[in-house]
Amino acid sequence: MSTPALRVSCPVCELSLAAPAALLGTGRAVLVCPKCDHRWPPPASAHAERRPLRCSNHAERPASWVCDECEGAWCEDCDDAERSQTVGDLRLSTCCLARRLPVARVEVARPFWEDLPAVLLWPLRSAGLPMLLVFWAGSFIPLVGWLLLLILAAYLQHVLRTSARGAPHLPPYPDLDDPVQDVVYPLGRLFAVTVALWFPWWFAQVFFEAPKVVGVILALPAVLLWPFAVTAASVGRSLRVLTDLPLLASVLSRIRVDYVAALGLLLALAAPVALLEMGSKSVVLALLASLLRYYALFTGFHVLGRMVLQTRHLVEWEV
C-alpha cells in the first residue's frame, strides 16, 4: 500500500530524502534530517509522488529507506547492507539498483494553548521549583541579588532555546566554562534589544518631558515588540532582528496568530503581579508578588520558546 511522499533535500547536508506528505498536511510539521538532525519547514512546492513509507515486508513498521525507482521500502531490520551495492558514497537499492532515499522524520508540535495546564506547571516540574525559589530568595540578599539577576537574565534565554527544542522541564544552568558565551553575550543581546526598543520612550521622557499620551504611544511598540525581538535574538544568538526590518515584518506576519496568543498569555501572567504590587502595602503580599514575578518570567520565556517550537513549519528558526 503506497502513501503520498515528498522528495526533499536537507538544507544543511543536502541529503536527498523522502518525506510522508500525509503527516506534513496536518500542519505545524517540520522535517528532521536523519543524518545531521537539522529541522526545517517543508517546502511550499515540492515534487510529490505516491511512495510506500511503510516497510514492504513488515507493514506495521515505518520504512527507513525508499527506492527512488520503484515502490520498494525497507525498515532497519530489512536493510541488507551485504547485498546492497554502492557507487562512491551512494548506496543503491537491492531491488532496482537505484538511489536509496532515507526517510525524513516528521515532528508535529501542538499549540501551547492546547497544553495550557502543562505550560503553567512547566516551571514547577523536576528541579524547576527549587531553582525558582533559589533565584527568588537570593534576590533579597544585598549584592548577591544583583549578581543573581544578571545570571537569571542570561539563563532565561537558555530556557527559551531549550523550550524551542521541546524540553519537558526547566533545563539545568549551562556550565560556566565559558562565561563570555554563557553570560556576557546573552546579557549583551538582551541589553541591546531593550535599549533599541525603549530608547525613543526614554529620550522623550528625559529630554522633552513628553505628555503621558505621547509616552504611551512611544511605549506601545516597545511593549508589543520586545518579546518577539528577545525571542529572535535568543534563538538566533544575533542582533539581526534589530537591523533587518523587512525580515522582522515578514516573520511577524507569518506567526501573527501564535505571537498574539503568546503576548496575551504574557500579559495575563503579568497582571496578578501588577495588581498585588499596586493593591496593598502588606509585606506578605509584596513577597507573594515578588515570587509570582519570578514564576511569570520562567513561564513567559517558556511560552516564547513554545511559540518557536510550534511555528517551525512557518519560519526556519535557528534552533
C-alpha positions in Angstrom: 0.0 0.0 0.0 1.5 3.3 -1.1 1.4 6.6 0.7 2.0 10.1 -0.7 5.5 11.3 -0.2 7.7 14.3 -1.0 11.2 14.4 -2.4 13.2 16.9 -0.4 16.8 17.8 0.3 18.2 18.8 3.7 19.2 22.5 3.5 22.4 21.8 5.6 23.9 18.5 4.4 22.0 18.3 1.1 20.9 14.7 1.7 18.1 13.6 -0.6 15.2 12.4 1.4 11.6 11.0 1.2 9.0 12.6 3.5 5.5 11.5 4.3 3.2 14.1 2.8 0.2 12.9 4.7 1.8 14.0 8.0 3.0 17.2 6.5 -0.5 18.1 5.6 -1.6 18.1 9.2 0.0 21.5 9.8 2.7 22.6 12.3 5.0 19.9 11.0 8.7 20.1 10.4 11.2 17.7 8.7 14.1 16.3 10.6 17.2 15.1 8.7 18.3 11.6 9.9 21.9 12.5 9.1 22.6 15.9 10.6 19.4 16.3 12.7 18.6 19.7 11.1 15.0 20.7 11.3 13.3 22.8 8.7 9.8 23.6 7.4 8.6 21.5 4.4 8.8 23.4 1.1 5.6 25.0 -0.2 6.1 23.4 -3.6 7.8 20.0 -3.7 7.6 17.1 -6.1 5.0 14.8 -4.7 4.8 11.1 -5.6 3.0 8.1 -4.2 5.6 6.2 -2.3 5.3 3.5 0.4 6.6 4.8 3.7 5.8 1.6 5.5 8.1 -1.4 5.2 7.3 -3.7 2.2 7.9 -6.8 4.3 6.6 -5.5 7.7 3.5 -3.3 7.1 3.4 -2.4 10.8 6.9 -0.8 10.7 7.9 2.5 9.3 10.3 2.5 6.4 13.8 3.8 6.8 14.8 3.7 3.1 12.7 4.2 -0.1 13.8 3.1 -3.5 14.0 6.1 -5.9 12.8 3.9 -8.8 10.0 1.6 -7.6 7.7 1.1 -4.7 10.3 -0.8 -2.6 10.8 0.3 1.0 12.6 -1.2 4.0 12.7 -0.9 7.7 16.0 -1.2 9.6 15.7 -5.0 10.0 15.3 -5.5 6.3 18.2 -3.3 5.4 20.6 -5.8 3.8 23.9 -4.0 3.8 25.8 -7.0 2.4 23.7 -7.3 -0.7 23.4 -3.6 -1.4 25.8 -2.0 -3.8 27.5 1.4 -3.6 28.6 3.9 -6.2 31.0 6.2 -4.4 29.2 7.3 -1.2 25.8 6.4 -2.7 24.2 3.2 -1.6 21.8 1.6 -4.1 18.6 -0.3 -3.5 18.7 -4.1 -3.9 15.6 -4.2 -6.0 16.4 -1.7 -8.8 20.0 -0.7 -8.2 18.6 2.8 -7.9 19.3 5.6 -5.4 18.0 4.9 -1.9 16.3 7.8 -0.2 16.4 7.9 3.6 13.0 8.8 5.1 13.0 12.1 6.9 11.4 12.1 10.4 8.4 14.4 10.9 7.8 16.3 14.1 4.4 17.9 14.7 4.1 20.4 17.6 0.9 21.1 19.5 0.0 24.8 20.1 0.8 25.8 23.6 -2.8 26.9 24.2 -3.9 23.3 23.8 -1.4 22.3 26.5 -2.1 25.3 28.8 -2.2 23.3 32.2 1.2 21.7 31.3 2.6 25.1 30.2 1.6 26.7 33.5 3.0 23.9 35.6 6.2 23.6 33.4 8.4 25.8 35.7 7.4 23.7 38.8 8.4 20.3 37.4 11.6 18.4 38.2 14.2 20.8 39.6 12.3 23.8 38.4 10.7 24.8 41.7 13.9 24.7 43.8 15.7 26.7 41.1 12.9 29.3 41.0 13.0 29.5 44.8 16.8 30.0 44.8 16.6 32.9 42.4 13.7 34.4 44.3 15.3 34.1 47.8 18.7 35.2 46.5 17.1 38.4 45.2 16.8 39.7 48.9 20.5 39.3 49.6 22.4 42.6 49.1 24.9 42.4 46.1 24.2 38.7 45.6 20.7 39.7 44.4 22.1 41.9 41.7 24.5 39.1 40.6 21.7 36.5 40.5 19.6 38.9 38.5 22.3 39.1 35.8 22.7 35.3 35.8 18.9 34.9 35.6 18.7 37.2 32.6 21.2 35.0 30.7 19.6 31.8 32.0 16.1 32.8 30.8 17.4 32.9 27.2 18.7 29.4 27.7 15.2 28.4 28.9 13.7 29.9 25.7 16.1 28.0 23.5 15.6 24.6 25.2 11.8 25.1 25.2 12.0 25.8 21.5 13.6 22.3 21.2 10.7 20.7 23.2 12.4 20.4 26.6 10.0 18.7 29.1 11.1 20.8 32.1 13.5 23.6 33.2 17.0 23.0 31.9 20.0 22.9 34.2 22.1 26.1 34.2 24.8 25.8 31.5 28.3 25.0 32.6 30.2 28.3 33.2 33.3 27.0 31.4 32.9 29.9 29.0 31.4 32.9 31.0 31.5 35.1 27.9 29.3 32.7 25.8 27.1 31.7 28.8 26.5 35.1 30.5 28.2 38.1 28.8 26.8 37.6 25.2 23.2 36.8 26.4 23.3 39.8 28.6 24.6 41.9 25.8 21.8 40.8 23.4 19.1 41.4 26.0 20.6 44.9 26.8 20.8 45.8 23.1 17.3 44.7 22.3 15.9 46.6 25.3 17.8 49.8 24.6 16.9 49.8 20.9 13.1 49.4 21.6 12.8 51.6 24.7 15.2 54.4 23.7 12.6 56.6 21.9 10.3 56.5 25.0 13.2 57.2 27.4 14.5 60.0 25.3 11.1 61.7 25.1 10.6 61.4 28.8 14.0 62.6 29.9 14.7 65.4 27.5 11.3 66.6 26.4 9.1 65.7 29.4 6.6 64.3 26.9 2.9 64.2 27.9 1.5 60.9 29.1 -0.3 60.3 25.8 3.0 60.7 23.8 4.7 58.4 26.4 2.0 55.7 25.9 2.3 56.0 22.1 6.1 55.6 22.2 5.9 52.8 24.8 3.3 50.7 23.0 5.6 49.5 20.1 8.3 48.5 22.7 5.8 46.6 24.8 4.4 44.7 21.8 7.7 44.0 20.0 10.1 43.3 22.9 9.1 39.7 23.4 9.5 38.9 19.7 12.8 40.8 19.5 14.2 38.9 22.6 13.0 35.6 21.1 14.6 36.2 17.7 17.9 37.4 19.3 18.0 34.5 21.8 17.2 31.8 19.3 19.4 33.1 16.5 22.1 34.3 19.0 22.4 37.5 17.0 21.0 41.0 16.7 20.0 40.7 13.1 16.4 41.3 14.1 17.3 44.9 15.0 18.9 45.7 11.7 16.8 43.8 9.2 13.3 45.4 9.5 11.9 43.7 6.3 12.8 40.3 7.8 11.2 41.3 11.2 8.0 42.3 9.4 8.0 39.1 7.3 8.4 36.8 10.3 5.8 38.6 12.4 3.3 38.4 9.6 3.7 34.7 9.3 3.5 33.9 13.0 1.0 36.7 14.0 -1.7 34.3 15.4 0.8 32.4 17.5 2.6 35.6 18.6 -0.7 37.4 19.6 -1.6 34.3 21.7 1.8 34.3 23.4 1.6 38.0 24.0 -1.8 37.6 25.6 -0.6 34.9 27.9 2.4 37.0 28.9 0.1 39.9 29.8 -2.1 37.5 31.7 0.9 36.3 33.7 2.0 39.9 34.5 -1.5 41.1 35.5 -1.6 39.4 39.0 1.9 40.7 39.8 0.9 44.3 38.9 -2.3 44.1 40.9 -0.6 42.8 44.0 2.1 45.4 43.8 -0.4 48.3 43.4 -3.2 47.0 45.7 -1.6 46.6 49.1 1.5 47.5 51.1 1.3 44.3 53.1 4.7 42.6 53.4 3.1 39.2 52.8 1.5 40.4 49.6 4.7 42.1 48.5 6.6 38.8 48.9 3.9 36.9 47.0 4.1 39.5 44.2 7.9 39.0 44.1 7.6 35.2 43.9 4.9 35.5 41.2 7.2 37.8 39.2 9.8 35.1 39.0 7.2 32.5 38.2 5.9 34.7 35.4 9.4 35.2 34.0 10.2 31.5 33.9 6.7 30.7 32.4 6.8 33.6 29.9 10.2 32.6 28.4 9.0 29.0 28.2 5.9 30.2 26.3 8.1 32.2 23.9 10.1 29.0 23.3 6.9 27.0 22.7 5.9 29.7 20.2 9.1 29.0 18.3 8.5 25.2 18.5 5.0 25.4 17.1 5.9 27.8 14.3 8.9 25.9 12.8 6.6 25.0 9.8 6.4 28.7 9.0 9.8 30.0 9.9 13.2 28.3 9.8 14.3 29.3 13.3 18.0 28.8 14.0 17.3 26.5 17.0 
